[in-house]
């Protein structure tokens, strides 16, 4: 997301070398580039004007002290103002109410409301250990109720049944009553959307809000809509007392200006961001961390949080002990580590949170081919005998041909995997000796599919 903005800002900072102080003159060109980059990223014009004015006010006269370069000094100001533009700090869900806490989901059709309901319910269940119930009040879209039922089953949360013939308000009231009697902590209500704003939709959701008095009213918006996302957010904000925003498809290839505009336009905090199609693909939105990612600084804190969620701690400890003891890193370990990376959202997702110099490696991954590559690696390793996995040096030509036939690939694929394994083996050996710098330089060796 916002790759173009990241690249432009990096170029801007390089133009400010050798200055002792940031002045109106020497940052004029830099701010012009920043303005163009923001507009190209589909950031709303009022937000761009406010942002540029704030950066200019804070940057002019800023001393370039110590080991800082002028570009670094300006980056500091830009980082602070980007953070302020997106809302300063993370605002979580407010569930401080007598159960069940009712969460009303609003948004246009196709924004990803139904999937987001499942993602949020799963997130609350796993992270905050809450008992969640979901219900669909969408009696218009074909199979909308069945879709939520399927999503709920995949997320491992309870679903309250409804039918097309019922009134949305009656469905919601019955769901609240059921949730109260069965001691649910949170009730998520999925509402009907339309392809565009219309009076009937707004009237219905306003009636639902009046009848339920939800503790949270969340607006779900597709980050790929650009300027339309801002107009939609404005309309919903006028019709409903929104308490927060959820951005979906933030991992898409769109310009992503909605992330920088929606908070400024609505004044409501961005609470979560959808970062993948899978039900685990949702993150708490942290403005400061997002600003760091936009500026190419990475988001190591979110990466650590993903690791805590996705990695089997016991296996990680056992692996660390094995490496520390000097035992060799074999193909069983290689397969295990690739699987752990996939649990953390995939290799490209991990690299997206690393500083820019490391994240560039992600661009070399085949688009949409990451899962395919990992499955191929697992298939090749599974075609080996236990002895071959623990002693890769045994893999000569005849064994490679047998393994390739068993995995349904060419012998070249087996050779490529073994080369990648050897690279990772070297990196692990360097890391076991305390060479973290060497580990990061060798990160490409850990990436399946890179040559």
N, C-alpha and C positions, 0 to 999 in steps of 0.2 A: 504494500500500500504506500502511496505517495513517494515512490522511488524517484520520480522525476524531480520532486521538490527536494529530496535528500541530495541528489546529485548537483542540482543548481546551487543549493546552499553551500555545499562543499567548495564549489568553484568560486563563489562570492567571497568566502573567507580567505582564499588564497590571494585575492587582489589587495588585501589590506596589510601586507607585510611592510615592515620598516617604519611605521608611524608610531610616534610616542604617545599620542592622544587621539581618541576618537572625536572627530569634529564633524560639523554639518556638511562640510565640503567632502571629506574623504569617505563618508558613509553614504553620500547621496546615490552614487552608482550602485553600491551594494544593496541599498534599500529598494532601488528601482528593479533590480534583478529579483529580489525577494518578493516584491509586489507582483511581478509577472509570473513568477513560479506559483504563487498562491492562487492567482486568477486562473492559470492553466490547470491547477489541481481542482478547479470547480468550487473554490471557497467563495462564499457569498460576499458581494462587494462591500456591504456595511461592515462585515467582520474584518475584511482586508484593510479597510481604511482605519478602523479602530486599532488594529494590530500594528500597522506601520507607524501610526502616530505615537502609540505607546513605546515602541522600540526606539523611535527617534528621540523622544523626550528623555528616556532612560539612558540611551547610549551616548548622546552628545555630552562631551566633557568627562566621560569615563576614562580614568587613568589606566594606562597600560603598564601594570606594575609587575615586579618580579620576573618570572620566567614566561609570563603570558605574552603571546603575540597579539597584535590588534584584532586579527581574525578570531582568536580565542576569546578575547574580551567581548567582541560583538556576539559571538555564539552564546556566551553566558547570558547576555541580555535577551537574545532571541529565545533561548531555552526557557527563561523565566516567564516571558510574555506568551509563548506558546502554551505553557502550562496554565497560565491564568486564563487564556482564551478558551481552553477546554475544561476549565472548572476547578483549578487549584489542587484538589485532593479527591481521592476515591470516596464516593458516597454509596454505601451498601443498601440492601433492602431493609426497610423499616418494618419489622415484624412485632414491634412492641405494642401488642394489643391482645385482648382476651381471645384465645383461639376459637375458631380458625381465623387467621389473618387472610383477608380476601385480597387477591392480586388480580386486577382487571387489565387484560392485554388488548391494546388498540393498535390499528394500523391498516394500511391498504392491503388488498389481496395480492399475494405474491411476495410480500415483504419478508415472509418467513415466520409469521406469528405462531403457527401450530408447532413447528419444529422447535421454536424458541421456548414455548411452554414446556415441552419435553426436556429440553436442555436445562432450563432453570430448575425444574422439579428434581431432576437427577442431581444437579449441582447442590441443591439444598439438602437432599437426602444424604449425599456422600460427604460433603464438606461440613455442613452444620447439623447433620443427623436429625433432620426434621421429617416428620411424617406428612407427605404431600398428597393431595387429591387434585385431579384435573377434570374439567368438564368443558364440552363444546356447546356454545350457544349459536353456532353458525348453522342455521336451518335452511340456507339458500344454496350454498355451493355443493355440488354433487360429491358425495363421499367424504365431506369434511369431518363428520362425526367419526366415521370409520378410520380416517387418517389419524385423528388424535388418539383413538383407541389403540391403533398399531404403534404409534410413537410412545404412548404410555407404557405399553408392554415391553418395548425395547429399552425404555429408560428404567424399568423396574419400579414404576409408581402406580398408584391406584387410579382407576378411571371411573367416573360417574356417568352412567348411560343416559342418553337423551335421544329423542326422535324428531324427525322432520316436522311432524304435525304440531309439536308443542310451541308455545310462545317463549322467546328467549328469556324474558323476565321470570316466567314460571320455572324454566329449567334452572336458572341461576338460584332462585329462592330455594328450590328443592335440594340443590347441591349444597347450599350453605347449611340447611337444616340437617342433611345427612352427615356433613363434615363435623358439625357441632356434636351430634349424637354419637359419632364414632371416634371422637377425640383426635381429629386431624389438626396438625399445627398450621398448615397453609392450604388454601384453596386457590388454584389458578383457573381463571375463567377466560376461555378463548372466544373472542367475539367475531362476528362476521365482518368481512372487508369488502371493498369494491375495487374495481380497476381504477377508479378516480373518486375524488371527493363528491359526495352527493348528500342532499338533505335527509333522505330516508335513513341512511347509515348513521349520520350524526345524531339524528333524533333518537334512534334505537339505542345507541351506546350511551347517550345522555340519560335515557330512562333507566338503563341498567345501572349506571353510576348512582343515580338518585335512589334507586331501590336498595342497592347493596352497601352504599357508603364504604367503598374499599379503602384499605389502609395505603395501598399502592395502586396507582393508575399509570401503567407503563406504555409508552408509545414506541412501537417497533418500526424501525425505518431501514430500508435497504440502502447501504452506503454507496451502492453503485448508481443511484438515481441522480447524483450530482445536484444541480440547482433545484430540480423537482422535489428532492428530499426536503429542502428548506421550506418550500411553499407548502408542502404537505404537513410538515411539522408545525408551521404557523397556524394552519387551519385547525388541526387537532387541538393545539394549545388554546385556541380561542373557544372551542366547543367544550373542552373538558379541563378540569383542574388537574393537569398532569403532574406526576411527582417525579418522573424520570424518563430517560430515553434508553433504548437498547438498539445499537447499531448492528445490523446483520451483514454478512458477506464482506467483512472488513479485510479478508484475505484475498479478495478478488483482484482483478487487474485494472479496475477502474481508477480514476484519479483520486477518489476518496476525500474530496473536499468537505463532505458532510460531517466528517469527524471533527473538523475544525470550525464548522459553522453552526451546527445544530444547538450547541450550548449557548452561543452568543445570541442566536435568534430567539430561542424559547426561554432562556434563563433557567432551564431545567437541567439537572446533572445527567451526564451519560453514565449509566450504572454498569452496563455490561456490553461486551462486544462479541458477536459471533465470528468465529475464525475457522470454520470448517463445516462440512456437511454432517459429520458424525455427531452423535449426541453428547460427546465429551468436548466438542469444539465450541466452548464458551469461556470467556475470561472476564474477571472483574476489570472494569476500565479504570486505569490509573493515569490521570492526565500527565503527571511528571514523567512516568515511564514511556508513555506514547510520544511525548516531546523528545525524549532521548532517542527513541527509535527513528523518528523523523529526521533528527540531526545526525544520524549515523553513529550514535554512541552505544547502541544496543540496549537491551533490557534484560540484564542478567538476573535481576530479582524475580521476574516472571518466569525465566528459564528454570531457576531453582525451585519455584513453586510447582512448575510442571513436572520437574524431576521427582519431587516429593510425592505427587499424586500418582505418577505413572510407573515409578521404579519400585521393584520389590526390594525392600530394604535389607532383608535377610540375605538375598542372593547378592546384593551389592556389597555387603560386608564380607561375605564368603569370597567374592571375586577379589576384593581389595587385599584380603589376607593371603590369597593365593599368589597374587602379584608381588606382594611385599616379601613373601617367603622365597622368592626367586624361582618359583615353578614356571614352566613355559606356558605361554598363551597359545591354546590350541584352537581347532576349528569349532569345537563345542562352545568355547568361550566366545568366539567370533559370532556365531549364530545367536547366542544369548544376548550379546551387546546390541546387535542389529535389531533384535526383537524389542529390547528396552527402548531404543530410540524411537521405534514405531509407536510404542505406548505413550511416549511423550509428545505425540502429535506429528511425528514424522521428522525426517532429517531437515527438510526445507523450513519447517516450522521452527526448529531449534536454531537454525542458522539465521533466521529472520530476527531473532532476539540477540544475536551476537553483534559486537561492533562491526562497522561497515567493512573493514579490511578482511574480516573472516567471512562475513555474510555474502561477499561476492561469489564465493564458491557455490552458493545455492543456485545462481543463475545457470550453472553448468548442468544441473539436473534436468533430465528430460521432462517436459511439461506433462503432468498427470501420470508420469511413469514410475513414480517412486515406489508405490505398493507393488507394482509388477516386478520391479528390480529386486525388492526384498523377497517376494515370493520365489523368484528364480533362484536367489542365493540359498534360501531355505531348502528348495527342492534339490539343488545340487548337493548340499551338505547331507541331506537326508538319504541320498543315494549312496553315501559312503558307508563303509563298515565302521563300527565303534573304534577298531584299531586304527583305521585310516584317519579318523577325526582327531584322535589323540596323538598320532604320529604322521603329520602331513608329508614328511620327507619320504614316506613310502610310495607316494603317488607318482609313479612313472607312467610311461605312455599307455601300456595295456590297461592299467587301472583307470586312467583318465578316460579311455574310450568306453569302458564299461559304465563308469559313472555318468558320462554324457548321455549314453543310451538310456540309462535308467531315469535320468531327469528330463529326457526329451529335448536336449540342447546340443549345440555343436561343441566339439572339444575345445575350440577357442574360448567359449564361455567359461569352461572349467579352468583354463589357464588364466583368464582374466580375474576370476574370483581368487585364485591362489596368489596372484600378484597383489591384489588388494589386501588379502590376508597378511602377506609378508610385510606390506607397508604399515598396516595397523600393528603388527607384531613389533616392528621397530619403534613405533610411537609409544606403545605400552612400555617397552623396555626403557625408553628415555624418561617416561613419566615416573617409573619405579625408582629411577635414580634422582628424582626431584627436579627434572628439567621441564618445568611448566611452559617455558618459552618454546622449547623444542616441540612440546606436545601441540601447541597452537599452530606452529608452523607446519606440523605434520597432519593437520586436521583433514586435508584432502584425502589422505590415505584411509580415513575412516568412512569415506563416503562411497557407498556402492553406486556403480554407474559412471563414476568419474575416471578419466584416463589421464 
